[in-house]
Structures are given as structure tokens and as C-alpha cells.
């Protein structure tokens, strides 16, 4: 067993000290078929998520992030417990006024399961659990 730690202070500290607003750290790899990484956006920071050859799933695990998509133009404000599945070639800009931690999963074949897709009927009135870290 290997323990993987991805709190903000452990994410590529040299790169974080240089740039100060965003840190990225690969967490696991499936020989190019599956990649998992972590993205930390510090309070006031922003980062462009560049288009990839494969779909990528961005999961907000802590904090809140503004996510701007240009084509079509749309602004989402996902918080912990919400994710976005980007199609191959899709890009966005992520920023956060409070700070956010996201997991990024990238795979050659990646599709949303119907039971996880957000709809007004499914999520209306839902209360997020209050964790100490949130």
C-alpha cells in the first residue's frame, strides 16, 4: 500500500513558491490510459485548464471555484461535492476567491453515469454535509 497525500502544502512546493496561486501534482498513472492529478487554486488564484486529447473529470473536493467555459459561454460555481466532465478538446478557466482543491481524472474512455448527472429535480433542496475542513 502507498499513501497519497494531497493537501495544499504538499503540492509541488517549489513550483507553488514560484507562482503562488496554483499548484498541480500528479497522483497516479495508468500507463497513459488513465491519469489522476490534484489541482490547488489558492485564494485569488486562477488557472487555464487546457484542452486534452481525452475527456477529463474535474471534481471539487474542497472549497469553491468559478469555472468559465468559452464555447458555449457559461459560468459555473461548483463547490465541494460537484464535478464537471470536460469532453476531449474542451477548455475552461478556473478561479477561486476562497481557494479550492480539485481532483482531475483523465482517461481515454470517460463518460458520466446517469445516476451522477446533475438535474434540478435531483439536487433541488439538497444539503451538503458540514465537514470540519469545509
Steps between C-alpha positions, in 0.01 A plus 500: 500500500611855428345801671441803277486838671366800307440787739599846370838507679611171343422594140821565310633751756779635274258586219245640748757733656593632156146560371309526827143459375474152347663165573465181297616154599463166319364235739476175298544380145364212296772489232349788303150348500395653831648797688402643839633832623414764756459870437511759777385854425601739778262779608504759220669259257398381155615244247415411140406135454638426157325263258611138521490211253273311740198595711583628848294502817556791740367430851493777761594331827541811715413867461319679218613579145368722223529318170468693174435313176534700178327278246215509577539790742406384850605577857463228764582532870550144623584436864617188683303199385448621142688398188515585130574256219683677216494344156825444314619837369284703742665773707405725790639759741482424875531768767423517869461787743506263801729221375410162352638147474404296193575146389557462126439159343590449136434183301469387139140391571312705759123550511269630771274239654132597486464467879761773558386758244364815660144609429276748683269220616789297638684773690233754599492544876800278564709591801874440487646337808701733716851362527755663727723579199221682312 
